[in-house]
Amino acid sequence: MSDKKNPLTEYAEYLSLGAEIAIGLAAPILIGYWLDEYFETSPWILLGGCGLGIINIFVIIFRLAKRLDN
């Protein structure tokens, strides 16, 4: 039996990872921007969203590294 994966499965895994990274970074930033506009506190909540997005990226990277280590 071959150890090769279906190419579509591999593409789906990479696409899923890319979407997870993009959403994990963009969502807190966009929410922070919207909240800043709503509460007129610019740029403080946006900066918090940026920090949260960066933390999300590190969590995703560490989870990926742990998964690849197994």
All heavy atoms as TSV, in Angstrom:
chain	resi	resn	atom	element	x	y	z
A	1	MET	N	N	0.841	-1.177	0.000
A	1	MET	CA	C	0.000	0.000	0.000
A	1	MET	C	C	0.886	1.240	0.000
A	1	MET	O	O	1.877	1.323	0.694
A	1	MET	CB	C	-0.916	-0.030	1.214
A	1	MET	CG	C	-1.886	1.097	1.252
A	1	MET	SD	S	-3.245	0.623	2.324
A	1	MET	CE	C	-4.340	1.881	1.855
A	2	SER	N	N	0.526	2.220	-0.748
A	2	SER	CA	C	1.313	3.435	-0.904
A	2	SER	C	C	1.038	4.425	0.226
A	2	SER	O	O	-0.063	4.517	0.742
A	2	SER	CB	C	0.975	4.081	-2.246
A	2	SER	OG	O	1.670	5.288	-2.387
A	3	ASP	N	N	2.092	5.191	0.628
A	3	ASP	CA	C	1.958	6.204	1.671
A	3	ASP	C	C	1.577	7.559	1.097
A	3	ASP	O	O	1.464	8.525	1.824
A	3	ASP	CB	C	3.276	6.352	2.443
A	3	ASP	CG	C	3.527	5.150	3.352
A	3	ASP	OD1	O	2.562	4.460	3.693
A	3	ASP	OD2	O	4.692	4.925	3.709
A	4	LYS	N	N	1.392	7.641	-0.206
A	4	LYS	CA	C	1.056	8.922	-0.835
A	4	LYS	C	C	-0.383	9.305	-0.531
A	4	LYS	O	O	-1.273	8.477	-0.536
A	4	LYS	CB	C	1.254	8.844	-2.351
A	4	LYS	CG	C	2.678	8.814	-2.779
A	4	LYS	CD	C	2.742	8.831	-4.266
A	4	LYS	CE	C	3.685	9.925	-4.694
A	4	LYS	NZ	N	3.782	10.035	-6.124
A	5	LYS	N	N	-0.563	10.605	-0.274
A	5	LYS	CA	C	-1.905	11.127	-0.058
A	5	LYS	C	C	-2.485	11.574	-1.383
A	5	LYS	O	O	-1.769	11.856	-2.331
A	5	LYS	CB	C	-1.862	12.330	0.876
A	5	LYS	CG	C	-1.559	12.006	2.299
A	5	LYS	CD	C	-1.653	13.276	3.114
A	5	LYS	CE	C	-1.406	13.023	4.570
A	5	LYS	NZ	N	-1.520	14.249	5.359
A	6	ASN	N	N	-3.773	11.676	-1.396
A	6	ASN	CA	C	-4.467	12.226	-2.546
A	6	ASN	C	C	-4.058	13.699	-2.683
A	6	ASN	O	O	-4.079	14.436	-1.704
A	6	ASN	CB	C	-5.972	12.096	-2.315
A	6	ASN	CG	C	-6.782	12.584	-3.479
A	6	ASN	OD1	O	-6.262	13.124	-4.450
A	6	ASN	ND2	N	-8.081	12.404	-3.376
A	7	PRO	N	N	-3.666	14.164	-3.879
A	7	PRO	CA	C	-3.253	15.562	-4.035
A	7	PRO	C	C	-4.330	16.562	-3.622
A	7	PRO	O	O	-4.023	17.614	-3.072
A	7	PRO	CB	C	-2.954	15.689	-5.528
A	7	PRO	CG	C	-2.719	14.313	-6.012
A	7	PRO	CD	C	-3.508	13.417	-5.115
A	8	LEU	N	N	-5.589	16.224	-3.840
A	8	LEU	CA	C	-6.660	17.133	-3.438
A	8	LEU	C	C	-6.729	17.259	-1.917
A	8	LEU	O	O	-7.033	18.338	-1.398
A	8	LEU	CB	C	-7.998	16.661	-3.994
A	8	LEU	CG	C	-8.150	16.749	-5.513
A	8	LEU	CD1	C	-9.501	16.185	-5.928
A	8	LEU	CD2	C	-7.999	18.173	-5.972
A	9	THR	N	N	-6.442	16.181	-1.207
A	9	THR	CA	C	-6.431	16.226	0.250
A	9	THR	C	C	-5.309	17.131	0.743
A	9	THR	O	O	-5.495	17.911	1.670
A	9	THR	CB	C	-6.257	14.811	0.830
A	9	THR	OG1	O	-7.281	13.963	0.320
A	9	THR	CG2	C	-6.313	14.822	2.336
A	10	GLU	N	N	-4.148	17.031	0.118
A	10	GLU	CA	C	-3.026	17.893	0.497
A	10	GLU	C	C	-3.344	19.356	0.231
A	10	GLU	O	O	-3.069	20.220	1.074
A	10	GLU	CB	C	-1.761	17.486	-0.255
A	10	GLU	CG	C	-1.169	16.187	0.241
A	10	GLU	CD	C	0.167	15.900	-0.421
A	10	GLU	OE1	O	0.876	16.853	-0.769
A	10	GLU	OE2	O	0.477	14.715	-0.579
A	11	TYR	N	N	-3.932	19.655	-0.908
A	11	TYR	CA	C	-4.297	21.038	-1.233
A	11	TYR	C	C	-5.321	21.569	-0.240
A	11	TYR	O	O	-5.247	22.717	0.187
A	11	TYR	CB	C	-4.842	21.144	-2.651
A	11	TYR	CG	C	-3.827	20.853	-3.724
A	11	TYR	CD1	C	-4.170	20.108	-4.833
A	11	TYR	CD2	C	-2.526	21.317	-3.632
A	11	TYR	CE1	C	-3.241	19.823	-5.824
A	11	TYR	CE2	C	-1.584	21.040	-4.606
A	11	TYR	CZ	C	-1.955	20.296	-5.704
A	11	TYR	OH	O	-1.035	20.025	-6.678
A	12	ALA	N	N	-6.273	20.721	0.142
A	12	ALA	CA	C	-7.299	21.133	1.094
A	12	ALA	C	C	-6.678	21.443	2.458
A	12	ALA	O	O	-7.084	22.388	3.133
A	12	ALA	CB	C	-8.361	20.056	1.228
A	13	GLU	N	N	-5.680	20.660	2.865
A	13	GLU	CA	C	-5.000	20.917	4.138
A	13	GLU	C	C	-4.277	22.265	4.110
A	13	GLU	O	O	-4.359	23.032	5.070
A	13	GLU	CB	C	-4.010	19.798	4.447
A	13	GLU	CG	C	-4.657	18.501	4.854
A	13	GLU	CD	C	-3.646	17.403	5.097
A	13	GLU	OE1	O	-2.435	17.702	5.226
A	13	GLU	OE2	O	-4.063	16.239	5.166
A	14	TYR	N	N	-3.577	22.553	3.017
A	14	TYR	CA	C	-2.860	23.830	2.905
A	14	TYR	C	C	-3.828	25.001	2.811
A	14	TYR	O	O	-3.588	26.056	3.399
A	14	TYR	CB	C	-1.922	23.825	1.693
A	14	TYR	CG	C	-0.759	22.887	1.848
A	14	TYR	CD1	C	-0.468	21.944	0.877
A	14	TYR	CD2	C	0.063	22.951	2.964
A	14	TYR	CE1	C	0.602	21.082	1.011
A	14	TYR	CE2	C	1.132	22.098	3.112
A	14	TYR	CZ	C	1.411	21.167	2.133
A	14	TYR	OH	O	2.466	20.318	2.276
A	15	LEU	N	N	-4.919	24.822	2.096
A	15	LEU	CA	C	-5.917	25.873	1.982
A	15	LEU	C	C	-6.565	26.148	3.337
A	15	LEU	O	O	-6.770	27.302	3.721
A	15	LEU	CB	C	-6.972	25.481	0.958
A	15	LEU	CG	C	-8.053	26.514	0.653
A	15	LEU	CD1	C	-7.420	27.782	0.084
A	15	LEU	CD2	C	-9.050	25.939	-0.324
A	16	SER	N	N	-6.826	25.095	4.075
A	16	SER	CA	C	-7.396	25.236	5.409
A	16	SER	C	C	-6.436	25.965	6.340
A	16	SER	O	O	-6.851	26.845	7.108
A	16	SER	CB	C	-7.716	23.851	5.970
A	16	SER	OG	O	-8.040	23.928	7.326
A	17	LEU	N	N	-5.177	25.636	6.278
A	17	LEU	CA	C	-4.174	26.303	7.109
A	17	LEU	C	C	-4.062	27.780	6.743
A	17	LEU	O	O	-4.009	28.647	7.622
A	17	LEU	CB	C	-2.815	25.616	6.955
A	17	LEU	CG	C	-1.664	26.233	7.732
A	17	LEU	CD1	C	-1.939	26.195	9.235
A	17	LEU	CD2	C	-0.374	25.515	7.400
A	18	GLY	N	N	-4.053	28.083	5.463
A	18	GLY	CA	C	-3.979	29.471	5.014
A	18	GLY	C	C	-5.185	30.276	5.459
A	18	GLY	O	O	-5.058	31.423	5.912
A	19	ALA	N	N	-6.366	29.685	5.361
A	19	ALA	CA	C	-7.584	30.375	5.793
A	19	ALA	C	C	-7.573	30.585	7.298
A	19	ALA	O	O	-7.973	31.648	7.792
A	19	ALA	CB	C	-8.812	29.575	5.373
A	20	GLU	N	N	-7.110	29.606	8.040
A	20	GLU	CA	C	-7.047	29.726	9.496
A	20	GLU	C	C	-6.100	30.848	9.910
A	20	GLU	O	O	-6.414	31.649	10.803
A	20	GLU	CB	C	-6.584	28.397	10.091
A	20	GLU	CG	C	-6.603	28.356	11.595
A	20	GLU	CD	C	-6.198	26.995	12.139
A	20	GLU	OE1	O	-5.915	26.067	11.356
A	20	GLU	OE2	O	-6.163	26.875	13.375
A	21	ILE	N	N	-4.964	30.959	9.251
A	21	ILE	CA	C	-4.008	32.026	9.548
A	21	ILE	C	C	-4.590	33.382	9.177
A	21	ILE	O	O	-4.509	34.343	9.951
A	21	ILE	CB	C	-2.662	31.767	8.829
A	21	ILE	CG1	C	-1.952	30.585	9.483
A	21	ILE	CG2	C	-1.781	33.010	8.854
A	21	ILE	CD1	C	-0.725	30.116	8.729
A	22	ALA	N	N	-5.194	33.478	8.005
A	22	ALA	CA	C	-5.747	34.760	7.553
A	22	ALA	C	C	-6.874	35.232	8.471
A	22	ALA	O	O	-6.906	36.398	8.880
A	22	ALA	CB	C	-6.251	34.625	6.117
A	23	ILE	N	N	-7.770	34.336	8.823
A	23	ILE	CA	C	-8.889	34.710	9.689
A	23	ILE	C	C	-8.406	34.980	11.111
A	23	ILE	O	O	-8.877	35.919	11.767
A	23	ILE	CB	C	-9.974	33.622	9.662
A	23	ILE	CG1	C	-10.624	33.591	8.286
A	23	ILE	CG2	C	-11.021	33.853	10.746
A	23	ILE	CD1	C	-11.534	32.419	8.050
A	24	GLY	N	N	-7.441	34.188	11.578
A	24	GLY	CA	C	-6.905	34.370	12.925
A	24	GLY	C	C	-6.223	35.713	13.112
A	24	GLY	O	O	-6.191	36.249	14.221
A	25	LEU	N	N	-5.693	36.275	12.053
A	25	LEU	CA	C	-5.063	37.589	12.137
A	25	LEU	C	C	-6.035	38.709	11.808
A	25	LEU	O	O	-6.074	39.726	12.503
A	25	LEU	CB	C	-3.856	37.655	11.188
A	25	LEU	CG	C	-3.054	38.954	11.218
A	25	LEU	CD1	C	-2.442	39.179	12.585
A	25	LEU	CD2	C	-1.975	38.924	10.154
A	26	ALA	N	N	-6.839	38.532	10.785
A	26	ALA	CA	C	-7.693	39.618	10.301
A	26	ALA	C	C	-8.917	39.867	11.182
A	26	ALA	O	O	-9.309	41.020	11.363
A	26	ALA	CB	C	-8.142	39.325	8.870
A	27	ALA	N	N	-9.512	38.830	11.730
A	27	ALA	CA	C	-10.750	39.006	12.493
A	27	ALA	C	C	-10.579	39.925	13.704
A	27	ALA	O	O	-11.360	40.870	13.865
A	27	ALA	CB	C	-11.320	37.653	12.905
A	28	PRO	N	N	-9.571	39.715	14.573
A	28	PRO	CA	C	-9.431	40.628	15.713
A	28	PRO	C	C	-9.109	42.063	15.291
A	28	PRO	O	O	-9.571	43.019	15.930
A	28	PRO	CB	C	-8.278	40.047	16.522
A	28	PRO	CG	C	-8.121	38.663	16.080
A	28	PRO	CD	C	-8.627	38.606	14.674
A	29	ILE	N	N	-8.370	42.223	14.222
A	29	ILE	CA	C	-8.037	43.568	13.749
A	29	ILE	C	C	-9.293	44.271	13.235
A	29	ILE	O	O	-9.548	45.431	13.570
A	29	ILE	CB	C	-6.944	43.499	12.660
A	29	ILE	CG1	C	-5.635	43.016	13.277
A	29	ILE	CG2	C	-6.767	44.852	11.988
A	29	ILE	CD1	C	-4.547	42.731	12.277
A	30	LEU	N	N	-10.081	43.591	12.435
A	30	LEU	CA	C	-11.304	44.195	11.908
A	30	LEU	C	C	-12.322	44.488	13.010
A	30	LEU	O	O	-12.976	45.537	13.002
A	30	LEU	CB	C	-11.914	43.295	10.837
A	30	LEU	CG	C	-11.090	43.157	9.554
A	30	LEU	CD1	C	-11.722	42.122	8.638
A	30	LEU	CD2	C	-10.946	44.480	8.865
A	31	ILE	N	N	-12.435	43.570	13.957
A	31	ILE	CA	C	-13.343	43.808	15.079
A	31	ILE	C	C	-12.857	44.991	15.911
A	31	ILE	O	O	-13.655	45.835	16.335
A	31	ILE	CB	C	-13.494	42.528	15.932
A	31	ILE	CG1	C	-14.243	41.468	15.136
A	31	ILE	CG2	C	-14.194	42.827	17.253
A	31	ILE	CD1	C	-14.236	40.096	15.767
A	32	GLY	N	N	-11.549	45.072	16.141
A	32	GLY	CA	C	-10.992	46.212	16.877
A	32	GLY	C	C	-11.236	47.517	16.156
A	32	GLY	O	O	-11.572	48.535	16.782
A	33	TYR	N	N	-11.094	47.524	14.851
A	33	TYR	CA	C	-11.364	48.732	14.068
A	33	TYR	C	C	-12.830	49.143	14.193
A	33	TYR	O	O	-13.138	50.319	14.413
A	33	TYR	CB	C	-10.992	48.500	12.598
A	33	TYR	CG	C	-11.326	49.664	11.711
A	33	TYR	CD1	C	-10.513	50.788	11.698
A	33	TYR	CD2	C	-12.453	49.658	10.907
A	33	TYR	CE1	C	-10.810	51.874	10.895
A	33	TYR	CE2	C	-12.774	50.734	10.113
A	33	TYR	CZ	C	-11.941	51.838	10.093
A	33	TYR	OH	O	-12.251	52.920	9.304
A	34	TRP	N	N	-13.717	48.161	14.059
A	34	TRP	CA	C	-15.146	48.462	14.155
A	34	TRP	C	C	-15.504	48.999	15.538
A	34	TRP	O	O	-16.256	49.969	15.664
A	34	TRP	CB	C	-15.962	47.213	13.831
A	34	TRP	CG	C	-17.425	47.465	13.904
A	34	TRP	CD1	C	-18.214	48.069	12.978
A	34	TRP	CD2	C	-18.285	47.132	14.996
A	34	TRP	NE1	N	-19.509	48.125	13.416
A	34	TRP	CE2	C	-19.591	47.562	14.660
A	34	TRP	CE3	C	-18.082	46.509	16.222
A	34	TRP	CZ2	C	-20.660	47.381	15.512
A	34	TRP	CZ3	C	-19.159	46.338	17.064
A	34	TRP	CH2	C	-20.426	46.773	16.704
A	35	LEU	N	N	-14.962	48.375	16.589
A	35	LEU	CA	C	-15.245	48.843	17.949
A	35	LEU	C	C	-14.681	50.239	18.193
A	35	LEU	O	O	-15.296	51.044	18.894
A	35	LEU	CB	C	-14.702	47.851	18.979
A	35	LEU	CG	C	-15.456	46.528	19.083
A	35	LEU	CD1	C	-14.714	45.564	20.002
A	35	LEU	CD2	C	-16.875	46.746	19.564
A	36	ASP	N	N	-13.515	50.528	17.624
A	36	ASP	CA	C	-12.954	51.883	17.736
A	36	ASP	C	C	-13.866	52.909	17.083
A	36	ASP	O	O	-14.059	54.005	17.612
A	36	ASP	CB	C	-11.564	51.955	17.095
A	36	ASP	CG	C	-10.453	51.687	18.091
A	36	ASP	OD1	O	-10.691	51.846	19.295
A	36	ASP	OD2	O	-9.350	51.334	17.648
A	37	GLU	N	N	-14.398	52.575	15.939
A	37	GLU	CA	C	-15.311	53.496	15.264
A	37	GLU	C	C	-16.597	53.676	16.074
A	37	GLU	O	O	-17.112	54.783	16.188
A	37	GLU	CB	C	-15.655	52.983	13.853
A	37	GLU	CG	C	-14.496	53.012	12.899
A	37	GLU	CD	C	-14.036	54.416	12.590
A	37	GLU	OE1	O	-14.884	55.288	12.348
A	37	GLU	OE2	O	-12.808	54.627	12.612
A	38	TYR	N	N	-17.085	52.606	16.648
A	38	TYR	CA	C	-18.333	52.652	17.396
A	38	TYR	C	C	-18.187	53.450	18.700
A	38	TYR	O	O	-19.025	54.273	19.034
A	38	TYR	CB	C	-18.810	51.230	17.687
A	38	TYR	CG	C	-20.146	51.160	18.367
A	38	TYR	CD1	C	-21.312	51.361	17.639
A	38	TYR	CD2	C	-20.237	50.902	19.722
A	38	TYR	CE1	C	-22.551	51.302	18.253
A	38	TYR	CE2	C	-21.466	50.840	20.351
A	38	TYR	CZ	C	-22.624	51.047	19.616
A	38	TYR	OH	O	-23.845	50.985	20.231
A	39	PHE	N	N	-17.100	53.190	19.435
A	39	PHE	CA	C	-16.893	53.848	20.727
A	39	PHE	C	C	-16.047	55.115	20.640
A	39	PHE	O	O	-15.798	55.759	21.655
A	39	PHE	CB	C	-16.242	52.877	21.721
A	39	PHE	CG	C	-17.129	51.744	22.129
A	39	PHE	CD1	C	-16.797	50.437	21.818
A	39	PHE	CD2	C	-18.304	51.973	22.821
A	39	PHE	CE1	C	-17.607	49.385	22.199
A	39	PHE	CE2	C	-19.123	50.921	23.209
A	39	PHE	CZ	C	-18.774	49.629	22.893
A	40	GLU	N	N	-15.558	55.442	19.441
A	40	GLU	CA	C	-14.705	56.612	19.208
A	40	GLU	C	C	-13.485	56.615	20.131
A	40	GLU	O	O	-13.188	57.596	20.801
A	40	GLU	CB	C	-15.520	57.897	19.378
A	40	GLU	CG	C	-16.647	58.014	18.369
A	40	GLU	CD	C	-17.508	59.238	18.566
A	40	GLU	OE1	O	-17.257	60.024	19.500
A	40	GLU	OE2	O	-18.440	59.419	17.758
A	41	THR	N	N	-12.786	55.497	20.154
A	41	THR	CA	C	-11.599	55.347	20.997
A	41	THR	C	C	-10.340	55.092	20.178
A	41	THR	O	O	-9.362	54.571	20.703
A	41	THR	CB	C	-11.782	54.175	21.974
A	41	THR	OG1	O	-12.044	52.992	21.222
A	41	THR	CG2	C	-12.888	54.436	22.955
A	42	SER	N	N	-10.355	55.471	18.936
A	42	SER	CA	C	-9.263	55.166	18.017
A	42	SER	C	C	-7.927	55.606	18.586
A	42	SER	O	O	-7.824	56.680	19.144
A	42	SER	CB	C	-9.524	55.865	16.687
A	42	SER	OG	O	-8.575	55.481	15.746
A	43	PRO	N	N	-6.903	54.847	18.493
A	43	PRO	CA	C	-6.646	53.529	17.909
A	43	PRO	C	C	-6.518	52.426	18.942
A	43	PRO	O	O	-5.952	51.385	18.655
A	43	PRO	CB	C	-5.317	53.739	17.223
A	43	PRO	CG	C	-4.552	54.588	18.184
A	43	PRO	CD	C	-5.616	55.522	18.753
A	44	TRP	N	N	-7.002	52.605	20.155
A	44	TRP	CA	C	-6.662	51.705	21.247
A	44	TRP	C	C	-7.233	50.300	21.097
A	44	TRP	O	O	-6.510	49.314	21.328
A	44	TRP	CB	C	-7.069	52.339	22.575
A	44	TRP	CG	C	-6.367	53.646	22.739
A	44	TRP	CD1	C	-6.929	54.880	22.710
A	44	TRP	CD2	C	-4.959	53.832	22.855
A	44	TRP	NE1	N	-5.946	55.837	22.825
A	44	TRP	CE2	C	-4.722	55.223	22.918
A	44	TRP	CE3	C	-3.873	52.978	22.909
A	44	TRP	CZ2	C	-3.467	55.769	23.044
A	44	TRP	CZ3	C	-2.606	53.516	23.035
A	44	TRP	CH2	C	-2.414	54.892	23.101
A	45	ILE	N	N	-8.469	50.169	20.759
A	45	ILE	CA	C	-9.034	48.823	20.607
A	45	ILE	C	C	-8.444	48.141	19.365
A	45	ILE	O	O	-8.209	46.932	19.367
A	45	ILE	CB	C	-10.572	48.873	20.559
A	45	ILE	CG1	C	-11.111	49.533	21.839
A	45	ILE	CG2	C	-11.155	47.479	20.409
A	45	ILE	CD1	C	-12.602	49.745	21.842
A	46	LEU	N	N	-8.166	48.927	18.336
A	46	LEU	CA	C	-7.516	48.380	17.143
A	46	LEU	C	C	-6.147	47.805	17.498
A	46	LEU	O	O	-5.790	46.710	17.053
A	46	LEU	CB	C	-7.371	49.458	16.075
A	46	LEU	CG	C	-6.565	49.085	14.829
A	46	LEU	CD1	C	-7.240	47.961	14.073
A	46	LEU	CD2	C	-6.380	50.288	13.943
A	47	LEU	N	N	-5.393	48.519	18.319
A	47	LEU	CA	C	-4.075	48.018	18.730
A	47	LEU	C	C	-4.214	46.743	19.559
A	47	LEU	O	O	-3.401	45.821	19.426
A	47	LEU	CB	C	-3.325	49.088	19.506
A	47	LEU	CG	C	-2.878	50.292	18.691
A	47	LEU	CD1	C	-2.266	51.347	19.597
A	47	LEU	CD2	C	-1.906	49.875	17.613
A	48	GLY	N	N	-5.237	46.686	20.407
A	48	GLY	CA	C	-5.503	45.451	21.146
A	48	GLY	C	C	-5.845	44.302	20.213
A	48	GLY	O	O	-5.405	43.171	20.424
A	49	GLY	N	N	-6.617	44.599	19.168
A	49	GLY	CA	C	-6.943	43.582	18.172
A	49	GLY	C	C	-5.708	43.100	17.428
A	49	GLY	O	O	-5.588	41.914	17.128
A	50	CYS	N	N	-4.787	44.015	17.151
A	50	CYS	CA	C	-3.532	43.620	16.498
A	50	CYS	C	C	-2.742	42.673	17.393
A	50	CYS	O	O	-2.212	41.656	16.929
A	50	CYS	CB	C	-2.692	44.848	16.170
A	50	CYS	SG	S	-3.361	45.871	14.854
A	51	GLY	N	N	-2.666	43.016	18.673
A	51	GLY	CA	C	-1.965	42.146	19.624
A	51	GLY	C	C	-2.608	40.783	19.722
A	51	GLY	O	O	-1.927	39.750	19.726
A	52	LEU	N	N	-3.929	40.767	19.786
A	52	LEU	CA	C	-4.649	39.498	19.852
A	52	LEU	C	C	-4.441	38.680	18.575
A	52	LEU	O	O	-4.268	37.457	18.626
A	52	LEU	CB	C	-6.132	39.741	20.089
A	52	LEU	CG	C	-7.011	38.523	20.296
A	52	LEU	CD1	C	-6.548	37.737	21.517
A	52	LEU	CD2	C	-8.448	38.942	20.452
A	53	GLY	N	N	-4.426	39.339	17.423
A	53	GLY	CA	C	-4.181	38.639	16.164
A	53	GLY	C	C	-2.801	38.011	16.119
A	53	GLY	O	O	-2.636	36.876	15.656
A	54	ILE	N	N	-1.803	38.728	16.633
A	54	ILE	CA	C	-0.437	38.188	16.663
A	54	ILE	C	C	-0.364	36.986	17.599
A	54	ILE	O	O	0.274	35.978	17.279
A	54	ILE	CB	C	0.558	39.290	17.061
A	54	ILE	CG1	C	0.648	40.330	15.939
A	54	ILE	CG2	C	1.927	38.710	17.378
A	54	ILE	CD1	C	1.387	41.588	16.307
A	55	ILE	N	N	-1.029	37.084	18.749
A	55	ILE	CA	C	-1.055	35.943	19.670
A	55	ILE	C	C	-1.737	34.747	19.000
A	55	ILE	O	O	-1.274	33.603	19.133
A	55	ILE	CB	C	-1.759	36.334	20.980
A	55	ILE	CG1	C	-0.891	37.315	21.764
A	55	ILE	CG2	C	-2.079	35.109	21.829
A	55	ILE	CD1	C	-1.586	37.972	22.937
A	56	ASN	N	N	-2.819	35.001	18.265
A	56	ASN	CA	C	-3.496	33.919	17.529
A	56	ASN	C	C	-2.556	33.230	16.553
A	56	ASN	O	O	-2.570	32.002	16.427
A	56	ASN	CB	C	-4.707	34.452	16.768
A	56	ASN	CG	C	-5.929	34.608	17.621
A	56	ASN	OD1	O	-6.015	34.046	18.693
A	56	ASN	ND2	N	-6.876	35.385	17.140
A	57	ILE	N	N	-1.749	34.005	15.848
A	57	ILE	CA	C	-0.815	33.423	14.881
A	57	ILE	C	C	0.189	32.519	15.588
A	57	ILE	O	O	0.491	31.411	15.119
A	57	ILE	CB	C	-0.097	34.531	14.080
A	57	ILE	CG1	C	-1.101	35.287	13.215
A	57	ILE	CG2	C	1.030	33.966	13.242
A	57	ILE	CD1	C	-1.834	34.441	12.211
A	58	PHE	N	N	0.714	32.969	16.733
A	58	PHE	CA	C	1.661	32.131	17.475
A	58	PHE	C	C	0.993	30.841	17.955
A	58	PHE	O	O	1.595	29.768	17.892
A	58	PHE	CB	C	2.257	32.892	18.659
A	58	PHE	CG	C	3.378	33.797	18.270
A	58	PHE	CD1	C	3.237	35.163	18.351
A	58	PHE	CD2	C	4.590	33.289	17.817
A	58	PHE	CE1	C	4.259	36.016	17.990
A	58	PHE	CE2	C	5.626	34.123	17.444
A	58	PHE	CZ	C	5.460	35.492	17.535
A	59	VAL	N	N	-0.237	30.920	18.422
A	59	VAL	CA	C	-0.957	29.716	18.863
A	59	VAL	C	C	-1.132	28.751	17.694
A	59	VAL	O	O	-0.910	27.551	17.830
A	59	VAL	CB	C	-2.321	30.096	19.486
A	59	VAL	CG1	C	-3.203	28.874	19.678
A	59	VAL	CG2	C	-2.118	30.836	20.796
A	60	ILE	N	N	-1.492	29.275	16.545
A	60	ILE	CA	C	-1.658	28.429	15.350
A	60	ILE	C	C	-0.338	27.768	14.971
A	60	ILE	O	O	-0.293	26.568	14.672
A	60	ILE	CB	C	-2.225	29.257	14.183
A	60	ILE	CG1	C	-3.671	29.656	14.469
A	60	ILE	CG2	C	-2.139	28.474	12.867
A	60	ILE	CD1	C	-4.220	30.698	13.515
A	61	ILE	N	N	0.740	28.525	15.005
A	61	ILE	CA	C	2.055	27.977	14.646
A	61	ILE	C	C	2.477	26.895	15.629
A	61	ILE	O	O	2.974	25.832	15.229
A	61	ILE	CB	C	3.101	29.096	14.558
A	61	ILE	CG1	C	2.828	29.961	13.327
A	61	ILE	CG2	C	4.515	28.527	14.510
A	61	ILE	CD1	C	3.657	31.212	13.252
A	62	PHE	N	N	2.280	27.128	16.939
A	62	PHE	CA	C	2.662	26.116	17.920
A	62	PHE	C	C	1.803	24.862	17.795
A	62	PHE	O	O	2.305	23.746	17.950
A	62	PHE	CB	C	2.584	26.685	19.338
A	62	PHE	CG	C	3.685	27.661	19.638
A	62	PHE	CD1	C	3.396	28.877	20.223
A	62	PHE	CD2	C	5.006	27.370	19.333
A	62	PHE	CE1	C	4.396	29.788	20.508
A	62	PHE	CE2	C	6.024	28.274	19.602
A	62	PHE	CZ	C	5.715	29.487	20.195
A	63	ARG	N	N	0.514	25.027	17.525
A	63	ARG	CA	C	-0.344	23.857	17.304
A	63	ARG	C	C	0.108	23.075	16.082
A	63	ARG	O	O	0.129	21.838	16.092
A	63	ARG	CB	C	-1.799	24.305	17.117
A	63	ARG	CG	C	-2.613	24.180	18.334
A	63	ARG	CD	C	-4.103	24.309	18.095
A	63	ARG	NE	N	-4.488	24.684	16.760
A	63	ARG	CZ	C	-5.403	25.580	16.462
A	63	ARG	NH1	N	-6.041	26.209	17.413
A	63	ARG	NH2	N	-5.705	25.862	15.221
A	64	LEU	N	N	0.470	23.774	15.012
A	64	LEU	CA	C	0.941	23.121	13.797
A	64	LEU	C	C	2.250	22.374	14.055
A	64	LEU	O	O	2.420	21.231	13.609
A	64	LEU	CB	C	1.124	24.140	12.674
A	64	LEU	CG	C	1.663	23.618	11.358
A	64	LEU	CD1	C	0.675	22.619	10.743
A	64	LEU	CD2	C	1.933	24.759	10.401
A	65	ALA	N	N	3.162	23.006	14.782
A	65	ALA	CA	C	4.442	22.358	15.100
A	65	ALA	C	C	4.229	21.108	15.938
A	65	ALA	O	O	4.884	20.083	15.717
A	65	ALA	CB	C	5.347	23.332	15.824
A	66	LYS	N	N	3.305	21.186	16.887
A	66	LYS	CA	C	3.013	20.018	17.726
A	66	LYS	C	C	2.409	18.889	16.899
A	66	LYS	O	O	2.748	17.724	17.066
A	66	LYS	CB	C	2.055	20.421	18.841
A	66	LYS	CG	C	1.795	19.325	19.841
A	66	LYS	CD	C	0.912	19.826	20.953
A	66	LYS	CE	C	0.627	18.705	21.940
A	66	LYS	NZ	N	-0.257	19.153	23.012
A	67	ARG	N	N	1.511	19.255	15.959
A	67	ARG	CA	C	0.886	18.260	15.093
A	67	ARG	C	C	1.911	17.608	14.168
A	67	ARG	O	O	1.865	16.405	13.919
A	67	ARG	CB	C	-0.246	18.900	14.292
A	67	ARG	CG	C	-1.041	17.893	13.490
A	67	ARG	CD	C	-2.243	18.505	12.869
A	67	ARG	NE	N	-1.844	19.603	11.967
A	67	ARG	CZ	C	-2.693	20.470	11.427
A	67	ARG	NH1	N	-3.965	20.373	11.685
A	67	ARG	NH2	N	-2.254	21.415	10.633
A	68	LEU	N	N	2.854	18.396	13.649
A	68	LEU	CA	C	3.859	17.854	12.743
A	68	LEU	C	C	4.907	17.021	13.471
A	68	LEU	O	O	5.566	16.185	12.875
A	68	LEU	CB	C	4.534	18.987	11.976
A	68	LEU	CG	C	3.662	19.711	10.950
A	68	LEU	CD1	C	4.441	20.858	10.332
A	68	LEU	CD2	C	3.190	18.751	9.874
A	69	ASP	N	N	5.071	17.276	14.776
A	69	ASP	CA	C	6.051	16.544	15.561
A	69	ASP	C	C	5.637	15.104	15.798
A	69	ASP	O	O	6.450	14.224	15.968
A	69	ASP	CB	C	6.277	17.257	16.899
A	69	ASP	CG	C	7.468	16.717	17.654
A	69	ASP	OD1	O	8.459	16.362	16.993
A	69	ASP	OD2	O	7.408	16.664	18.896
A	70	ASN	N	N	4.330	14.858	15.799
A	70	ASN	CA	C	3.825	13.501	16.058
A	70	ASN	C	C	3.973	12.620	14.876
A	70	ASN	O	O	3.982	12.702	13.826
A	70	ASN	CB	C	2.370	13.547	16.502
A	70	ASN	CG	C	2.233	14.159	17.881
A	70	ASN	OD1	O	3.157	14.062	18.668
A	70	ASN	ND2	N	1.121	14.793	18.146
